[in-house]
């Protein structure tokens, strides 16, 4: 290759590389420009959205921010005030010069260290918060200044978090222009939520240390400042160790920011923190207390507020909360709880509470609205324990309609399905009934009516533990423990209610509303709407609904549970003017007693037991059922009598209660009386016309031995009787059920076999004598033997005919002589 060709090739390669470089540069430029364009456009869009949000925001009302005495009202659906949350009863207002400087600095050090230098927002902190949001893939709450937090204490909207943040920043900038830092800090320290439904540093000083705010030490100030971040985690009453760790962190921040000296730091670190509570909580009703807790929860769930922010808004935000209460029903409930005769003999515990305690809650079947509640036997509560909504207890047999019989009817069983209430063992577990007795062959209807444990256990074993638990959860029970070394995935928990945690009365009542509500579960609610101080709706609390079972299964359960009240364990709950269905519940050690029942209008659950569980001497069918009746009779007295609405798709068929099949002629001759009854079925599940009872049988028995008659039993000792004959014979080594005496005998009489042997010997001797006599008289009485034999045959024929007639007579007379 010559020199010119080499140069030419080099030029070509250089040109190619140059062209390639130009192309790459163009691509990079286009990419960078595109990204910049996207960023600019996105920024413009974001700014436009932010501007529209700010433009639509209400003008900043500074009077609202510095008016520290806003009252929240709880009203009923007719706008009648049922309770007031006075801000000045939950908070004491103090001026900034009454608040120690080290307490002011403790809040500034941990909440907003550039408070005195920024103009309402801390750009550096916002950037850090955004980075943290990206890392955690959620919105963190660490970017707000003290000014922004003060805004949040007063202004609350239904806007999404980003919109609220933008408006919050806008308001903070405005607020800083109009007020001094001292005014803002004073308002903040008087409104900040500090746990246990208290707000402001003065109330916190009294609640945690029993002293005026001006007397707080540096260490105590650090404890109080640490609570505001997360009161549920950093309250020294709830978590002392975490509270002390938070205190030390704040003291360290104060030292780093030169707010305290090294000596002050070490003294505060080493100071022993002693808590001394001074109670100053507002006394209210159980219903109002329930509403307060529910609103606080929904503000967190639906509007993204922290617990502290939600509490501040409820107690200091001037809200109007529309409760679901019916004051007439609530008054009737409180009146019943005041009658000592409706409760067992009681004593006061060390806290002044009557024991055993009680709780009751009433829910509207259709709407899910809670109409009345008593969370204890005292008519007032200091924002404390509401046993109806907060205390899960073991439900005993009241769990059976939810976890046993509804899933059974929904998966192949019928009200006529027969189960043998007889001893059984699953692994190491042998269930027993409350009275330690067994009834034998019973239908599902009878098993619920008499609350038979063994039948319930057999059914859950058959349908499956997993399926049983799923139904219970679908009924709204949130306390089912499905994992861990101690859980509810076992027969005693799901069949008999021996749960790990138990069930809250409100959840049990709500679950039972599914039956009169045609198979639809409705989440119970205590309030419908929350309005802000300007009348805007900030919470619209529409209950969630879902179908759990079809209408036919729901109605079948109603019909079956009516029997519990009409002739079963819940007879004390029967009303004079309204049909009632329900179920009793008693734990195996008598520590909890329940009655849960419903009418076509309302569902109510009653629980009685000790706060510290201990055995009692009564069941759910006694005091709980009587208390239920006392309340429900009163609230139904002026309501029109009506029955539960029966859906289409049901048929009534006569069945035998010992086989679950259509009756034979023998079913009417059962020695206990006819076992035939009309039973209700979901159409298509009734027994076919050719499915005839084969449990009842007729047998010939010897009256002397009570065993099957043998060929040797005398006719006068034989009778025909009707028995039951199980598909699976009873185990004679186990305790026998009550109906075993009606079971067909399997052994044959042996008494008359011995008599026959003696008779045979006598007959042989007689024959020998007869032969001798025959030889002597032969010829003289030639026809004697023939006559004798003829008479014997005639007697035998006569006896056989008479025997058959006797059997027929016995059969017609039901097996009785």
Secondary structure, DSSP 8 states (H G I E B T S, - for coil): --HHHHHHHHHHHHHHHHHHHHHHHHHHHHHHHHHHHHHHHHHHHHHHHHHHHHHHS----HHHHH-----EEEE-TT--EEEEE-HHHH-----GGGS-HHHHHHHHHHH-TTTTTSSSS-HHHHHHHHHHHHHHTS--S----HHHHHHHHH---SS-HHHHHHHHHHHHHHHHHHS-HHHHHHHHHHH-B-STT-BSHHHHHHHHHSS-GGG--HHHHHHHHHHTT-HHHH-TTT-HHHHHHHHHHHHHHHHHTTSS-HHHHHHHHH-------------B-HHHHHHHHHHHHHHHHHH---HHHHHHHHHHS--EEEE---HHHHHHHHHHHT-GGGS-S-EE-TTS-EESEEEEEEEETTT-BEEEEESSSSS-BSS---HHHH--B--GGGGHIIIIIHHHHTTT--TT-EEEES---BTTB----TTS---EEEEHHHHHHTT-HHHHHHHHHHH-HHHHHHHHHHTT------SSSS-S-SHHHHHH---SS-B-HHHHHHHHHHHHTTTEEE--BSEEEEE-TTS-EEEE----EEE-S-HHHHHHHHHHHHHHHHHSTTGGG--SSS--EEEEEE-TTSSEEEEEEE-SSEEEEEEEE-SS----S--IIIIIHHHHHHHHHHHHTTS--------SSEEEEEEETTTSSB--TTGGG-TTS--EEEEEEETT-S--TT-B--SEEEEEEETTTSSB--TTS-GGGEEEEEEE--SS---TTS---GGGGGB---SB--HHHHHHHHHHHHHHHHHHHHHHHHHHHTTTSTTHHHHHHHHHHHHHHHHHHHHHHHHHHHHHTTT--
